[in-house]
Amino acid sequence: MKASSIFALVFVVGGAVLAVSGCGSVGPAPITGGVAVPPNPTPAANLLYVDHLGTLYSYRLPLSSGSKPFHSLPEWPGLGIPPAIAVGPRGEVAVASPTEIRIFRPPIVSFTPSHAKVSIKLVPAITEMGPYGADLVDMEYDPNDNLWLFNDIGAEISELRAPVSKNSIAALTLAFGQPGSKTAGFTFLNQGRFDVNATLYAYASSATRSLLFKIPFPYAKPPSSVGINLAQAAFVDASQYLPTAPNPADLLLGQYVGQLRTPTPGSPPSPPVDVMSQFNEPLNPVTGLIPNAHADGIINALIADPPRERFYATEAATGRLDVYNLPLAGGAKPVFSLLCPGGASLCDEKGAHVFLAP
């Protein structure tokens, strides 16, 4: 971990280092590199990718109860561990080992090295490296097609700015867990997410708890906690629905650990629960950060498909793909479910990811 600064995060931009103090003080001038967000509307999704422990299954949208994957591809043949994986807004797929990133452009037919359009060797100018390489716990594309790496060595987040090439280095680096900052102690990164405005959200853990943190574009201020323990966060903007949608709403969905109701004055708080939940946006701490809807179950991946008024989630115990109506209704059950095609060895209590692609 980089411990030389007491600040919430460190920015590396074009070789210059800018430090931003925590506690709400004013930071440096906004970073103007990159493209205003979003540059173009995201193409309509025609594909759903589901990753189960290093195998990617491809489904055509819309799904039905009889849908089957038309492709099943090993993401890094011979690697021995599941690679980090991300799908970009234009359908490109990035996979990463501890020492290399490979990027494949659609149509995705193979993840063998000969099919990679770009191969990037991981070096300290991109992300923190240990004796065996980087420890990439997640990888995400933002709406501008920039690729972000989430590395548990140093609790570091770095950005490779589009267009990504074999000579790319980090345009921006964010460090979590610095003493004296709002992220102090949260040295275990779990996931990264973006909303349509390219606001970055990082789900991070300390030794005792986990929280979702927010870093608005252009990332010139320190991260601040959203105030909730929410994994697999999925952000829905009302503009993403079709004009015919009867109930377009700004929503936040995910796997929530916390209380389901605000305690009345003088009464003890209710015990925490672990449920799939939905919050109305914007969040309002004054009225309580309480879900407006929830459904029983534990998921390990989720993505929303607002044009179809659906969202897709993988159930943690079996890897089953559940299809829900959007917005989530309280106590809702899946509209239908698809069994995990990988069998128990790839599906039961294993990690998963879900992605939409044009």
N, C-alpha and C positions, 0 to 999 in steps of 0.2 A: 504494500500500500504506500502511496505517496503521502508522507506525514509531515512534510516541510511547511505546509500551510495550515492555518487554523480556519480556513475559509470553507464555505459549503461546497464550492466546486471550483475547478481550475479549467480555464479555457486555453486551448492551444489553437491558434488561428494563424496560418501562414508562417509558423515558426515563432510567433510572438506569444508570450504567456501573459494572460490577464487574470488577476485574482479579484474575486468579488466577495465582500464580507457578508456574513449572515445577519440575522436579527433585523431584517427589513431595511437595511440601509441602501442607498441608491448605488447601483452598480455602474459599470462603464457604459459608454455609448452603445446602443444596440448594435449587434453584429449584423452587418448588411450583406455578407456573402450569401450566395445561394439565390433562389428564385422566390418571389412573392408567392404566398400559398393561398389556395392551391393553384398550380399553373394551368391545368385543364381539368374538366370533369373526368372522374374516373370512369373508364369504360364499363358498360354493364357486364356483370358477371355471367359467364356461361359455364364455368367449371367450378367444382368444389374439390379441393385437395384435402385429404385426411392423412396425416402422418402418424404411423404407429411404430415406434421404436426403430426408426431408420428405414422403414418401407413406406413409400408414398402411393396412396390409392387415389385414382382420379375418377370423379363422377361428373356426368353431364347434368346441368340444371335446366329446368326445375326437377327436383327430386320427386319420386313417388315411392309408394310402399314396396314396389318391385324393383327399385333401382339397384344396379350392380356396378362395381367399378369396371371401367373399360381398360384401365392400365393398373398394374401393380409393379412398382419399380424400386429396387434397392437404391438408396440415396448415395451411398459411398461404398461400392463393392470392395470388400476386403479390409475395411477400416477396423472392424472389430467392436466399435462403439457407435451409438447413434450420432450422426453429425448434427450440429446446429443447422437450422433451416429457416428460410424466409422466402416469401413470395411477394414480388413487387407489383405496383399498380398496372404495369403493362404486361404482366404474366411471366416475367423472368423469375427463375428460381435460383436462389443462392444456397449452397450448402458449405459447411465449414468443418474441418478437422482442427485439432489443436495447432496446426502449423500452416494451413492453407485454406483459401476460399476459392470455390469454383462457382461460376455463374453460367446458367444455361438459359437460352432464350427459347420462347415457344415456337413451334409445338414441342412439348417435352416428351421425348420418346426414349431417352436413355440418360443415365447419369455416369456413364463411363467417361474417363478423362478426354477422350477424343471428341466428345460432343460438347465440351465446355467452350463457351465463347470467350471467357476471361478466366484466368487463373492468377491468383494473387498470393504470394508468399507472405505469411504473417511475420512482422518484424516489430521491434519496439516503437518505430515511428507510426505504427498503426494501433497497437494495443500492448498492454503489459504482457511480458513473456516470462514464463518460469522455465525450469530445466527441461520440461517436456512440452513446452509450448504454452498457448493461451488456454484458459478455462472458460470457454464461451458457453454461458448458461442460456443465452438467447441471442437472436439476431432478428432485426425488424427493418422493413422498408418504411419510410415516411411517405406522405402523399406526393412529395416532389421527387421520388425515386432515389433518394439518398439512402444508403445502407448503414445501419447502426449496429454496433457490436456491444454486447453486455458481457463483461468479463469479471469473473469472481476473483481474479488475481488483482488486488488493489481496489476492488469494488469500482471498476472503471467502465464508463460508457464512452465510446468513440464513434465518430461519424466519418464515413467515406462518402464524399460528395459526388453526385452524378455529374457527368458520366463516369462510372467506376472503371478503372483500367488496371493493368498489371503494375503500373507505377504509382497508383494512388497511395497517399498517406493520410493520416487523420487530419481533417480540417478543423475538428472540434473535439475536445476531450473533457468529460465531466467526471469528477471523483466524488464518490459517496463515502459517508462515515467519518469525515474529518472531525477531530475534537473541536468543540465549541460551535459547531454548525448545527442547523436544524436536522441534519441527517446523522448526527453523532451516534455511533454505535450500530448504525444500520449498514453493516459491512458485507451483507450477503445479498447480492442481487439475484432476483428470481426471473423477472419478466420485464419486457418493455412494451409499450403500446403507444399509438398515436391517434388523435382525433382528426377530423377533416381539416382543421386549421393548423395541423402539424404541431400542436402542443404535445410534448413528450410526457408520458407517464411511466414511472418506474415503480415496480412492486419489489420492496426490499424488506429484509428481516434483520432484527437484532437477535440477541440470545434469548429474548423473552417474548417478542411479538413481531408482527408484520404489518406494514402500512403501505398504502398507495401514495406516491409523491408526484407532484406536478411541476413541470418546467415549461412555461409558455414560450412559443416562438417569439423572438429569435434567440432564446436561451441566454439572455443577458442578465438574468436574475437567478439567485440561488433557488434550489428546489424547496418546495414547502409541502407539508403533508396535506392530503385531501381530507384526512381525518377518519378514514375507514380502512378496515382490513378487507381488501377486495382483490382476489386473484382472478386471472383470466378476464381482465376488464375489457369490455367491448363498448365503444362509444357510438351512439346513434344520433345523427343530426337530422332535424326535421326536413332539411333540404334534400335528403337522400331518398325520401319517399317519392312515389309517383304522384302526380297532381290529383289523381283519383282517390288517394288514400283518405279514409274517413277520419283518421285520428293520428296525423303526423305529430310526433313529439320528440323532444330532445331527451335521450335516455342514457343511462349507464347500467350495464348488466355485468354480472360476474358471480363468482363464488364468494359469499360473504360470511365472515365470522364476526358476530356481534349481537347486539340486542335488537329485538323486533318492535319494541315500543319504548317511548320515553317514560321513565318512571315518574309517578306523581310525587309532588313534594312530600318529603318525610318518609317515603317508602323505599325499600332497597331496590337496586336495579335487578331486572330480570336476568336469569342466567343466559350466557351467550349461546347462540346456535350456529350451525355450519350448514348454510342452505344457499341454493341458487337464488339470486335476488335481482331486483330492478329498482333503480333510483331515478326519480325525476330530476332533470337538469334545468337550471343550475342548482347544485347542491346548496342548501341553506342551513348552516350550522346553528343559526338562531332558533329555528323550529325543530332542530334535532336531525342528526344524520341517520335516519331510519328508512329502510326500504319501503317503497309504496306498494310493492308486490313481491311475493317470494313463492318458491315451490320446493318441496322436499327433494333432496338428492344432492349428490356430490359429483361435480364435473371436473374434468382436467383440461378442457379446451372449449372455446366458444367463439363464434363469429356471427355477426348480424348481417342480414340480407334485406335491408329496408324496402327496395323496390318490390320484393315478393311478400313483404310483411311477415317474414319468417326469421328465425335464427336457429343455428345448428350447434349442438353441444355434444361432446363425447362423455359418456358416463364413466366415472373413474374406475369402478370395480371390474367392468367387463369390456370397456372400449366401445360399447354400443353407441351408434350415432342417433341422437334424438333430434327430431324436428319439431319446433315450437312455433306457435303464432307470436307475432310481434305487434304491439307491446305484450309483455307477459301478464297474464291474469293470475291473481292470487290462487295458489293451489293448483295451477294448470298441470295437465298431463301432456306428454308429447302427442302431436297430431298423428305421427307414426314413428317407428324406429327401424333402423337397419342394423343387423348384427355386424360386429366387427369381423371382417373377412380374414384376419390374420391368425385366428385361433388363439388359444390361451397363452402361448409363448410370446406373442406380440401384443396382446390386448389386455389381459387381466392384470389390473394394478400396475400398468405401465404408462409412461408418459405419452402424450398425444398433442397434436397441433391440427388446427383446421384453418384453411385459407380459401378465399375467393379469388378467381382469376378470370380475365376476359376471354 
